[in-house]
């Protein structure tokens, strides 16, 4: 069984960076999920899929995986580029604005 160590991406519906600082270790599925013929629910007998362990840094996650004897794969995060304007949003309403403000 292989564990995946990664840093989660930010929520697409928010601009904040909450819950993106920690590193997560989660197990890859050992078996495919089954569909219950009566109810149509998706189920699995693999209990490791439900476990997500959070770590403060990547080194702690790797140390835990090695201590437990888990094979692991580390996925490096793609950091987004900061898009900060020189004056920021407040520049739109500055008293010393040189151009005419229009909608």
Secondary structure as UniProt FT lines:
FT   STRAND          2..7
FT   TURN            12..13
FT   TURN            18..19
FT   STRAND          23..27
FT   STRAND          34..35
FT   TURN            37..39
FT   STRAND          42..43
FT   HELIX           47..50
FT   STRAND          52..55
FT   HELIX           58..68
FT   STRAND          71..75
FT   HELIX           89..93
FT   TURN            95..96
//
